[in-house]
Amino acid sequence: MWTTDTANAFAANLVPDDPAQQKVLARDVCDAGQRLRAHFPGLAQQIARDTIAHVPALFSPEAMAQLDEHLTRLPGLVTERVETKEGSWSIDLLDNTYTPFEDTKPQEPFSVLSLAPEFVEALGDATEFTNPVITTRRWVNRYGIGDSIAPHDDTTGDFQIMICLSAPHADCGGELVLANGVSVVLAAGDLLIMKHASVVHWTTPIRSAASVDRATATCRYHVDGGRLPRSKVLPHTQQGPRSRVERQA
Ligand SMILES: O=C(O)CCC(=O)C(=O)O
């Protein structure tokens, strides 16, 4: 799923000055790739049924903490704060340039993994997109206490992944809820594959008891002939309540 070259590039990018740590991280990525490959037939079925597929504990929480810290310290990082009545969160823009896929050079470790051709090809197969990926967009969503992403329908992009970098305990909010009745609580190290473009989705607010913020690194893939930019925010009143507890009441 990830070649040795990709795994080495990830590690070299994350800890350039620590060859011993690079070896450990590169081996972890290769192992994760092998486990992921074994899961793929089942993941394709999950996506067809639920529009998303969840791979718990693909990476170690320790590696994710390192990656998270690395991504927050990227030079020149641009952060957008989105404040709406229905939800507020922050977006660290990793690459918003919509450069053609074949010309996109990963500038940080998350992009090394998410742009690896072998991985992108497997994602295309699992989500049943036969046209080639022509461009991507990458960012990190960050949710502090009280934050949540407002209900929205991704009107752009064809498939997407999220790697959870950090998440509070499952009791502390941050659940991703889809209007098709599917929901998922991510933990640091989990991978989510999404073909949910037409499904409204949101997250539940992070509770004050949370000891860490929630952060999800995202890569959205656009295929040839697919859907290019723009996404709209919808009111909770239209698309469902903010929290699962309220939803069940
Ligand atoms: O962080 C999440 O779980 C959801 C992110 C999301 O819905 C999006 O970026 O469109």
Ligand as a Chemical Component Dictionary entry (heavy atoms), coordinates in Angstrom:
data_LIG
# 
_chem_comp.id                   LIG 
_chem_comp.type                 NON-POLYMER 
_chem_comp.pdbx_formal_charge   0 
_chem_comp.three_letter_code    LIG 
# 
loop_
_chem_comp_atom.comp_id 
_chem_comp_atom.atom_id 
_chem_comp_atom.alt_atom_id 
_chem_comp_atom.type_symbol 
_chem_comp_atom.charge 
_chem_comp_atom.model_Cartn_x 
_chem_comp_atom.model_Cartn_y 
_chem_comp_atom.model_Cartn_z 
_chem_comp_atom.pdbx_ordinal 
LIG O1 O1 O 0 -13.224 16.443 11.066 1  
LIG C1 C1 C 0 -14.163 15.732 10.704 2  
LIG O2 O2 O 0 -14.445 14.671 11.270 3  
LIG C2 C2 C 0 -15.059 16.156 9.571  4  
LIG C3 C3 C 0 -14.392 17.006 8.543  5  
LIG C4 C4 C 0 -15.289 17.363 7.410  6  
LIG O3 O3 O 0 -16.453 17.080 7.403  7  
LIG C5 C5 C 0 -14.751 18.080 6.257  8  
LIG O4 O4 O 0 -13.581 18.515 6.279  9  
LIG O5 O5 O 0 -15.504 18.256 5.280  10 
# 
loop_
_chem_comp_bond.comp_id 
_chem_comp_bond.atom_id_1 
_chem_comp_bond.atom_id_2 
_chem_comp_bond.value_order 
_chem_comp_bond.pdbx_ordinal 
LIG O1 C1 DOUB 1 
LIG C1 O2 SING 2 
LIG C1 C2 SING 3 
LIG C2 C3 SING 4 
LIG C3 C4 SING 5 
LIG C4 O3 DOUB 6 
LIG C4 C5 SING 7 
LIG C5 O4 DOUB 8 
LIG C5 O5 SING 9 
# 
